[in-house]
Amino acid sequence: MKWRKTDLQQYVQAKEYIDTILLPLVPIQLSNDEEANKYSSQAEVIARLANGIEKELTGRTMLVPNYHYLKSADKATEVQRLNDWAVDMKEQPFSHIIYITFDSTWKKQEKALTESLLWMPAVQTEELNSKEMQRIINDQVGQTVDLIRSYW
């Protein structure tokens, strides 16, 4: 399920089965053209990855909108915000909240997070729609789905 009206209506009727939130963490840095290009590319890749994971785990997961943050922001503040979000999401109740990101700086904050963090090495490509890129994303989806299932 995704964060859209039709899916949320279904969620309300079947919430006892949907116990996992997927929340992509996406950095933004507009002050540097090269960095902005890199992060926008990563945002597109993580969107495809997250959609693939959600599709594979439909009926058990909800993909919520990306959590955007300034790359230069204080991570302790961002950790506190994410932990506050988790408290709200657990009211539904969701048993598992999984943050997915390409940003390795989150690994240093992982112990302060109250929920699970999946960090993956970023895939850099100029051609998002190439067959090779699709194969890489599909491989990552499969591996990530297996990992998420191990949390259940």
N, C-alpha and C positions, 0 to 999 in steps of 0.2 A: 504494500500500500504506500501511497505517496501523500504528501501534504496537499491535498486538493479536496474540494467539496464532496465529490462523489465517493472518493475513497474514505473520507472521514465519516460519511453516513454509513458505509459498510462497517467501518471500524466500531462504531457505537453498537452495532448489532452483534459483533463477533469479538469484542474486546478481550474475552477470556482466552482467546487463542493467539492474539497478537501481543507478544511479550517482549519484543526487541525493537529498540530505536536505533537507526543508523543516522549518524550526524557527521557529515563531512566538515572538516576544519580547513578553511581556505584563506591563505594570507593575501593581503592586498598591499601594494607599495607603488603608488602613482608618482612619487617624487623622483624616481629613477626609471628612465625609458626602458633600459635593458631588463631591469627587475620586473617592471610592469608587464613586459612581454612574456617573461618566463612564468610569472605567477598566473597570468591569464591563460596561458597554455596548460599549466597544471590544473587550473580550475576546470577546463574543458575535459581533460583526461579523468579527473576524479569524478566529475559528473557522470561520465560514461561508465566508469567503474562502479560507482554507487548504484546507478540504475541497473546495471547487470546483476549486482548482488541482490538488490531488491526483487528483481524479476525471478531469480533463482530461489529466493526464500519467501516468495509471496505466500501470504496466509499466516506468516509468523513474524514478519517485520514491517516496520513503518519507516520510510525514508523521509526525514524532515528536511526543511530548507537548510542550505549551507550556513555554517557559522563563519562569518567573515570577520577578520581582525587585521589591524595594521601589523605588518611584519615587524615593525620597530616597537610595537606596544609592549608594555610590561607584562610578561607572561604570568606573573603571580596574580595580577588583576584579572587577566583572562581566565586563569584557572578558577578563581573565585566565582566569576560569572558562569562558567560552565558547571561548576558544582551547584550553584543556585538553580540553573536550568534543570539539572538532574533531579533536584528535590521536587520541582514542579512536575516533571515528566513521570516521576515515580508515583505521583498521586493517582494516575490512571488505572491501574498500576502497570508499569512496564518493569519487568524483572531485570532486563539487560539493556544498557545504553552503551553503544559502541561508537567511539569517535574514530573516524578514518582520516588519515592525512598523509601528505608527502613531506611535510615540514618536520625535519629531524629535531628541531629545537623543542618540540613537544616531548620528546623522549626524556629530556632533562627534568620535565615537570610531571612525569607520569605518576610518581608516587603521591603527589599532592592531589591528583584527580581522584574523585570518588568512583569513577566508572572506568571501563576498559578502553584502552587506546591501541589502535592498530596503525602502526607507522609502516609505510611501504616506500621503498626507494622510488623517486620520481622518474618517470619515463619522459625523456625529451624527444620531441619529434616536430618536424615542420609540417608533416602531412598526417593529420589525425585520421583521415579516412582511408589510409593505405591498408592493404591487406595485412602487411606485417604488423602495423599498429593494432589492427583489430585482433590479430592472433595474440599479441602480447596482452592486450586488455582482457581477452577471454581467458587466457591462462591465469592472469591475476585474479579474475573473478572466481574461477574454480578453486584456486588455492585459498582465497579469502573465505569463500563459502564453507569450505572444509574446516577452516579455523573457527569460524563463528559457530558452526554446529558443535564443535568440541566444547564451547562454553555452555551449551544447553545440557 
